[in-house]
Amino acid sequence: MAINYMTYHRPDDTAKVAAIAASMAADGWIGSPVVVDGEQALTGAHRLAAAAVAEIEVETVELRDLFEEAGLDLDEVAATCDWDLADIVSQLPSSVKAEYGIDLH
């Protein structure tokens, strides 16, 4: 499956991508999975770009699954947030956001 970057999460640091790609080529995927909503990546733009360079598989977790694990219904939360992604994600517990590197602003 091809994963697309969200507009505000394009990798902009080529040196960082190169360093991560070298690490991935040597050690594989390290760290938390990329949070996705379908084919849209919400985190990990630099790791996604590096994985493409290193030609390794991207580990992902669905946003909906994170909400379920937190005991929340994504659709209910989204409806109360007017479907604004940053507001929706802000409803996740801080421990989940920290574990998966979610910082949408």
C-alpha positions in Angstrom: 0.0 0.0 0.0 1.3 3.4 -0.9 1.2 5.9 2.0 0.7 9.5 1.3 2.1 12.4 3.3 -0.3 14.9 4.9 0.6 18.3 3.5 2.0 19.6 6.8 4.2 16.6 7.3 6.5 16.6 4.3 10.1 15.7 5.1 12.1 18.8 4.9 15.5 17.8 6.3 17.4 15.7 3.7 20.3 15.1 6.1 17.9 13.7 8.7 16.3 11.4 6.1 19.8 10.2 5.0 20.8 9.5 8.5 17.6 7.6 9.3 17.9 5.7 6.0 21.4 4.6 6.9 20.2 3.4 10.3 17.3 1.6 8.7 19.6 -0.1 6.2 21.8 -1.4 9.0 19.2 -2.2 11.7 15.7 -2.2 10.0 12.7 -0.3 11.4 13.3 1.1 14.9 10.8 3.0 16.9 7.0 3.4 16.9 4.9 2.7 13.9 3.7 5.5 11.6 0.2 6.6 12.5 -2.0 6.4 9.4 -5.6 7.1 8.6 -6.2 4.9 5.6 -3.5 5.8 3.2 -2.7 9.2 4.8 0.3 9.3 7.1 -0.2 11.5 10.2 3.3 11.0 11.7 6.7 9.9 10.6 7.3 11.8 7.4 11.1 11.5 7.7 10.9 7.8 8.6 8.7 7.2 5.6 11.1 8.9 3.3 14.0 7.1 4.8 12.2 3.7 4.6 11.7 4.4 0.8 15.5 5.1 0.5 16.4 2.0 2.5 13.8 -0.1 0.7 12.4 -1.5 3.9 8.8 -2.1 4.9 7.0 0.7 6.8 5.4 -0.3 10.1 2.0 1.4 10.6 -0.9 1.7 13.1 -4.3 3.0 12.2 -5.6 6.1 14.0 -8.9 4.3 14.5 -7.1 1.5 16.4 -5.4 4.0 18.7 -8.8 5.5 19.6 -10.2 2.0 20.2 -7.3 1.1 22.5 -7.9 4.3 24.4 -11.6 3.4 24.8 -12.8 6.2 22.5 -14.9 6.1 19.4 -13.2 7.9 16.6 -16.4 8.8 14.8 -18.0 10.2 17.9 -15.0 12.3 18.8 -14.7 13.5 15.2 -18.3 14.6 15.1 -17.8 16.7 18.3 -14.6 18.3 16.7 -16.2 19.2 13.4 -13.9 16.6 11.8 -10.8 18.8 12.4 -7.9 16.4 12.5 -5.8 18.4 15.0 -8.8 18.7 17.4 -9.6 15.0 16.9 -6.1 13.9 17.8 -6.0 16.2 20.8 -8.7 14.0 22.3 -6.2 11.0 22.6 -4.6 10.5 26.0 -1.2 12.2 26.2 0.5 8.9 26.8 -0.8 7.6 23.4 0.3 10.8 21.6 3.8 10.6 23.2 4.2 6.9 22.5 3.4 7.3 18.8 5.0 10.8 18.3 1.7 12.5 17.4 2.0 16.2 17.4 -0.5 17.8 15.0 -0.7 21.6 15.2 
